Amino acid sequence: MELFNALGLNVKILLAQLINFAVLVFVLWRFGYKPVLKFLDDRREKIEKGVEDARRASEKLEEMEQREAELVKAAKREAAKILEEAKKQGETNRQKIVDKAKEEIGQIINQEKAKMEVEKGETLKEIKKEVGDLVILSLKKVLEEKMTDKKDEELIKKIVKSLK
């Protein structure tokens, strides 16, 4: 103790200060340091959880973007397929319309040919009748005497037969 006295230290005061310091460290440890450490640990865990959630959200976002890109590609393929089918259907319909139009034109041509044949026959009959009348007139003039109706008909028939 003399050593402490020689250094100018009071052992009682030093001991009291050590006890006070220990109490202060205990109080700070118990009520200051531990809550601060707990708060910092909680804060660190929240930050880590936030970072992990952000990482998971980023991964999900990338996954969703990939799915979206795949869906867009699939939709484009489907649209191209539908467009191709529509083109094929359009071509088929166009061909059907063209074929139907050709058939209708053929029918119209055949009908017109039939009409022409009928008109030709009628025209030939009219021409034969007119030729017969002309022959009768010319014969009347040549013979200058009127023949009987029966002789006229026989003569016309002979002339018509000779014209054929």
Phi and psi in degrees as GROMACS dihedral restraints (atoms count N, CA, C in turn):
[ dihedral_restraints ]
;  ai    aj    ak    al  type     phi  dphi    fc
    3     4     5     6     1   -63.6    20    10
    4     5     6     7     1   -30.7    20    10
    6     7     8     9     1   -64.0    20    10
    7     8     9    10     1   -40.4    20    10
    9    10    11    12     1   -68.6    20    10
   10    11    12    13     1   -37.7    20    10
   12    13    14    15     1   -67.8    20    10
   13    14    15    16     1   -37.6    20    10
   15    16    17    18     1   -66.1    20    10
   16    17    18    19     1   -32.4    20    10
   18    19    20    21     1   -83.7    20    10
   19    20    21    22     1    -9.9    20    10
   21    22    23    24     1    86.6    20    10
   22    23    24    25     1    28.3    20    10
   24    25    26    27     1  -109.3    20    10
   25    26    27    28     1   137.9    20    10
   27    28    29    30     1   -96.8    20    10
   28    29    30    31     1   122.9    20    10
   30    31    32    33     1   -67.3    20    10
   31    32    33    34     1   -38.5    20    10
   33    34    35    36     1   -63.6    20    10
   34    35    36    37     1   -44.9    20    10
   36    37    38    39     1   -67.3    20    10
   37    38    39    40     1   -40.5    20    10
   39    40    41    42     1   -63.8    20    10
   40    41    42    43     1   -42.4    20    10
   42    43    44    45     1   -65.2    20    10
   43    44    45    46     1   -41.8    20    10
   45    46    47    48     1   -63.5    20    10
   46    47    48    49     1   -39.7    20    10
   48    49    50    51     1   -67.4    20    10
   49    50    51    52     1   -38.1    20    10
   51    52    53    54     1   -65.1    20    10
   52    53    54    55     1   -41.7    20    10
   54    55    56    57     1   -64.7    20    10
   55    56    57    58     1   -44.6    20    10
   57    58    59    60     1   -60.0    20    10
   58    59    60    61     1   -42.5    20    10
   60    61    62    63     1   -64.3    20    10
   61    62    63    64     1   -40.8    20    10
   63    64    65    66     1   -65.3    20    10
   64    65    66    67     1   -42.5    20    10
   66    67    68    69     1   -62.5    20    10
   67    68    69    70     1   -44.2    20    10
   69    70    71    72     1   -62.1    20    10
   70    71    72    73     1   -42.8    20    10
   72    73    74    75     1   -64.7    20    10
   73    74    75    76     1   -42.6    20    10
   75    76    77    78     1   -62.7    20    10
   76    77    78    79     1   -46.8    20    10
   78    79    80    81     1   -62.6    20    10
   79    80    81    82     1   -46.1    20    10
   81    82    83    84     1   -63.1    20    10
   82    83    84    85     1   -41.3    20    10
   84    85    86    87     1   -64.1    20    10
   85    86    87    88     1   -46.9    20    10
   87    88    89    90     1   -71.1    20    10
   88    89    90    91     1   -45.4    20    10
   90    91    92    93     1  -107.4    20    10
   91    92    93    94     1    -9.5    20    10
   93    94    95    96     1  -117.5    20    10
   94    95    96    97     1   -58.1    20    10
   96    97    98    99     1   -70.5    20    10
   97    98    99   100     1   -45.8    20    10
   99   100   101   102     1   -61.7    20    10
  100   101   102   103     1   -48.7    20    10
  102   103   104   105     1   -62.1    20    10
  103   104   105   106     1   -37.8    20    10
  105   106   107   108     1   -65.7    20    10
  106   107   108   109     1   -44.1    20    10
  108   109   110   111     1   -63.1    20    10
  109   110   111   112     1   -41.8    20    10
  111   112   113   114     1   -62.8    20    10
  112   113   114   115     1   -44.1    20    10
  114   115   116   117     1   -60.7    20    10
  115   116   117   118     1   -43.4    20    10
  117   118   119   120     1   -66.3    20    10
  118   119   120   121     1   -40.3    20    10
  120   121   122   123     1   -63.7    20    10
  121   122   123   124     1   -45.5    20    10
  123   124   125   126     1   -59.5    20    10
  124   125   126   127     1   -44.1    20    10
  126   127   128   129     1   -62.3    20    10
  127   128   129   130     1   -43.0    20    10
  129   130   131   132     1   -63.4    20    10
  130   131   132   133     1   -42.6    20    10
  132   133   134   135     1   -63.4    20    10
  133   134   135   136     1   -41.8    20    10
  135   136   137   138     1   -62.7    20    10
  136   137   138   139     1   -42.2    20    10
  138   139   140   141     1   -65.3    20    10
  139   140   141   142     1   -44.1    20    10
  141   142   143   144     1   -62.4    20    10
  142   143   144   145     1   -42.4    20    10
  144   145   146   147     1   -63.1    20    10
  145   146   147   148     1   -42.1    20    10
  147   148   149   150     1   -62.3    20    10
  148   149   150   151     1   -42.2    20    10
  150   151   152   153     1   -64.4    20    10
  151   152   153   154     1   -43.3    20    10
  153   154   155   156     1   -64.2    20    10
  154   155   156   157     1   -43.5    20    10
  156   157   158   159     1   -62.2    20    10
  157   158   159   160     1   -40.8    20    10
  159   160   161   162     1   -64.1    20    10
  160   161   162   163     1   -40.1    20    10
  162   163   164   165     1   -64.5    20    10
  163   164   165   166     1   -44.8    20    10
  165   166   167   168     1   -63.6    20    10
  166   167   168   169     1   -41.9    20    10
  168   169   170   171     1   -63.0    20    10
  169   170   171   172     1   -39.4    20    10
  171   172   173   174     1   -64.1    20    10
  172   173   174   175     1   -42.4    20    10
  174   175   176   177     1   -63.6    20    10
  175   176   177   178     1   -42.9    20    10
  177   178   179   180     1   -63.6    20    10
  178   179   180   181     1   -39.5    20    10
  180   181   182   183     1   -61.8    20    10
  181   182   183   184     1   -44.8    20    10
  183   184   185   186     1   -62.6    20    10
  184   185   186   187     1   -41.7    20    10
  186   187   188   189     1   -63.1    20    10
  187   188   189   190     1   -43.5    20    10
  189   190   191   192     1   -65.1    20    10
  190   191   192   193     1   -39.0    20    10
  192   193   194   195     1   -63.9    20    10
  193   194   195   196     1   -39.4    20    10
  195   196   197   198     1   -64.8    20    10
  196   197   198   199     1   -43.7    20    10
  198   199   200   201     1   -61.8    20    10
  199   200   201   202     1   -41.9    20    10
  201   202   203   204     1   -61.9    20    10
  202   203   204   205     1   -44.1    20    10
  204   205   206   207     1   -62.2    20    10
  205   206   207   208     1   -41.1    20    10
  207   208   209   210     1   -64.7    20    10
  208   209   210   211     1   -41.7    20    10
  210   211   212   213     1   -64.0    20    10
  211   212   213   214     1   -40.4    20    10
  213   214   215   216     1   -63.6    20    10
  214   215   216   217     1   -43.1    20    10
  216   217   218   219     1   -62.0    20    10
  217   218   219   220     1   -45.1    20    10
  219   220   221   222     1   -62.9    20    10
  220   221   222   223     1   -40.7    20    10
  222   223   224   225     1   -64.6    20    10
  223   224   225   226     1   -39.2    20    10
  225   226   227   228     1   -65.4    20    10
  226   227   228   229     1   -42.3    20    10
  228   229   230   231     1   -62.6    20    10
  229   230   231   232     1   -43.9    20    10
  231   232   233   234     1   -64.0    20    10
  232   233   234   235     1   -41.3    20    10
  234   235   236   237     1   -64.0    20    10
  235   236   237   238     1   -40.9    20    10
  237   238   239   240     1   -64.5    20    10
  238   239   240   241     1   -39.6    20    10
  240   241   242   243     1   -64.3    20    10
  241   242   243   244     1   -46.1    20    10
  243   244   245   246     1   -62.4    20    10
  244   245   246   247     1   -41.6    20    10
  246   247   248   249     1   -62.4    20    10
  247   248   249   250     1   -42.5    20    10
  249   250   251   252     1   -63.8    20    10
  250   251   252   253     1   -42.6    20    10
  252   253   254   255     1   -63.3    20    10
  253   254   255   256     1   -39.5    20    10
  255   256   257   258     1   -64.4    20    10
  256   257   258   259     1   -39.8    20    10
  258   259   260   261     1   -63.1    20    10
  259   260   261   262     1   -44.7    20    10
  261   262   263   264     1   -62.2    20    10
  262   263   264   265     1   -44.7    20    10
  264   265   266   267     1   -63.2    20    10
  265   266   267   268     1   -40.7    20    10
  267   268   269   270     1   -62.3    20    10
  268   269   270   271     1   -42.5    20    10
  270   271   272   273     1   -64.6    20    10
  271   272   273   274     1   -41.5    20    10
  273   274   275   276     1   -62.1    20    10
  274   275   276   277     1   -46.2    20    10
  276   277   278   279     1   -62.5    20    10
  277   278   279   280     1   -40.9    20    10
  279   280   281   282     1   -62.2    20    10
  280   281   282   283     1   -43.0    20    10
  282   283   284   285     1   -64.7    20    10
  283   284   285   286     1   -40.2    20    10
  285   286   287   288     1   -62.1    20    10
  286   287   288   289     1   -42.8    20    10
  288   289   290   291     1   -64.3    20    10
  289   290   291   292     1   -42.8    20    10
  291   292   293   294     1   -62.9    20    10
  292   293   294   295     1   -45.4    20    10
  294   295   296   297     1   -61.9    20    10
  295   296   297   298     1   -42.5    20    10
  297   298   299   300     1   -64.0    20    10
  298   299   300   301     1   -41.4    20    10
  300   301   302   303     1   -64.1    20    10
  301   302   303   304     1   -41.5    20    10
  303   304   305   306     1   -62.7    20    10
  304   305   306   307     1   -42.0    20    10
  306   307   308   309     1   -63.2    20    10
  307   308   309   310     1   -44.2    20    10
  309   310   311   312     1   -63.5    20    10
  310   311   312   313     1   -40.6    20    10
  312   313   314   315     1   -63.6    20    10
  313   314   315   316     1   -42.3    20    10
  315   316   317   318     1   -60.4    20    10
  316   317   318   319     1   -42.6    20    10
  318   319   320   321     1   -63.5    20    10
  319   320   321   322     1   -43.1    20    10
  321   322   323   324     1   -62.8    20    10
  322   323   324   325     1   -42.1    20    10
  324   325   326   327     1   -62.6    20    10
  325   326   327   328     1   -44.8    20    10
  327   328   329   330     1   -62.2    20    10
  328   329   330   331     1   -41.1    20    10
  330   331   332   333     1   -63.0    20    10
  331   332   333   334     1   -43.2    20    10
  333   334   335   336     1   -66.0    20    10
  334   335   336   337     1   -37.8    20    10
  336   337   338   339     1   -62.6    20    10
  337   338   339   340     1   -43.1    20    10
  339   340   341   342     1   -62.4    20    10
  340   341   342   343     1   -42.5    20    10
  342   343   344   345     1   -61.8    20    10
  343   344   345   346     1   -41.6    20    10
  345   346   347   348     1   -64.0    20    10
  346   347   348   349     1   -40.1    20    10
  348   349   350   351     1   -62.5    20    10
  349   350   351   352     1   -43.1    20    10
  351   352   353   354     1   -63.1    20    10
  352   353   354   355     1   -46.3    20    10
  354   355   356   357     1   -63.0    20    10
  355   356   357   358     1   -39.2    20    10
  357   358   359   360     1   -61.4    20    10
  358   359   360   361     1   -45.3    20    10
  360   361   362   363     1   -61.5    20    10
  361   362   363   364     1   -45.1    20    10
  363   364   365   366     1   -62.7    20    10
  364   365   366   367     1   -41.8    20    10
  366   367   368   369     1   -63.1    20    10
  367   368   369   370     1   -42.4    20    10
  369   370   371   372     1   -62.8    20    10
  370   371   372   373     1   -40.7    20    10
  372   373   374   375     1   -61.0    20    10
  373   374   375   376     1   -44.6    20    10
  375   376   377   378     1   -63.2    20    10
  376   377   378   379     1   -41.7    20    10
  378   379   380   381     1   -62.9    20    10
  379   380   381   382     1   -43.9    20    10
  381   382   383   384     1   -61.1    20    10
  382   383   384   385     1   -41.7    20    10
  384   385   386   387     1   -64.2    20    10
  385   386   387   388     1   -44.7    20    10
  387   388   389   390     1   -65.2    20    10
  388   389   390   391     1   -39.9    20    10
  390   391   392   393     1   -62.7    20    10
  391   392   393   394     1   -42.3    20    10
  393   394   395   396     1   -61.0    20    10
  394   395   396   397     1   -44.0    20    10
  396   397   398   399     1   -62.9    20    10
  397   398   399   400     1   -41.8    20    10
  399   400   401   402     1   -64.0    20    10
  400   401   402   403     1   -39.5    20    10
  402   403   404   405     1   -63.9    20    10
  403   404   405   406     1   -42.1    20    10
  405   406   407   408     1   -62.0    20    10
  406   407   408   409     1   -45.6    20    10
  408   409   410   411     1   -62.1    20    10
  409   410   411   412     1   -43.3    20    10
  411   412   413   414     1   -67.2    20    10
  412   413   414   415     1   -36.8    20    10
  414   415   416   417     1   -66.6    20    10
  415   416   417   418     1   -39.3    20    10
  417   418   419   420     1   -60.4    20    10
  418   419   420   421     1   -41.9    20    10
  420   421   422   423     1   -69.1    20    10
  421   422   423   424     1   -37.8    20    10
  423   424   425   426     1   -68.7    20    10
  424   425   426   427     1   -45.3    20    10
  426   427   428   429     1   -83.7    20    10
  427   428   429   430     1   -25.0    20    10
  429   430   431   432     1    53.2    20    10
  430   431   432   433     1    11.5    20    10
  432   433   434   435     1  -128.6    20    10
  433   434   435   436     1   147.8    20    10
  435   436   437   438     1   -82.7    20    10
  436   437   438   439     1   132.7    20    10
  438   439   440   441     1   -97.2    20    10
  439   440   441   442     1   168.5    20    10
  441   442   443   444     1   -76.0    20    10
  442   443   444   445     1   161.2    20    10
  444   445   446   447     1   -61.4    20    10
  445   446   447   448     1   -36.4    20    10
  447   448   449   450     1   -64.9    20    10
  448   449   450   451     1   -44.1    20    10
  450   451   452   453     1   -66.8    20    10
  451   452   453   454     1   -35.9    20    10
  453   454   455   456     1   -60.4    20    10
  454   455   456   457     1   -46.1    20    10
  456   457   458   459     1   -65.5    20    10
  457   458   459   460     1   -40.3    20    10
  459   460   461   462     1   -65.7    20    10
  460   461   462   463     1   -42.2    20    10
  462   463   464   465     1   -64.4    20    10
  463   464   465   466     1   -41.9    20    10
  465   466   467   468     1   -63.6    20    10
  466   467   468   469     1   -42.8    20    10
  468   469   470   471     1   -62.0    20    10
  469   470   471   472     1   -41.4    20    10
  471   472   473   474     1   -63.5    20    10
  472   473   474   475     1   -42.5    20    10
  474   475   476   477     1   -67.2    20    10
  475   476   477   478     1   -43.6    20    10
  477   478   479   480     1   -61.7    20    10
  478   479   480   481     1   -41.6    20    10
  480   481   482   483     1   -63.3    20    10
  481   482   483   484     1   -38.4    20    10
  483   484   485   486     1   -71.3    20    10
  484   485   486   487     1   -27.7    20    10
  486   487   488   489     1   -72.7    20    10
  487   488   489   490     1   -31.0    20    10
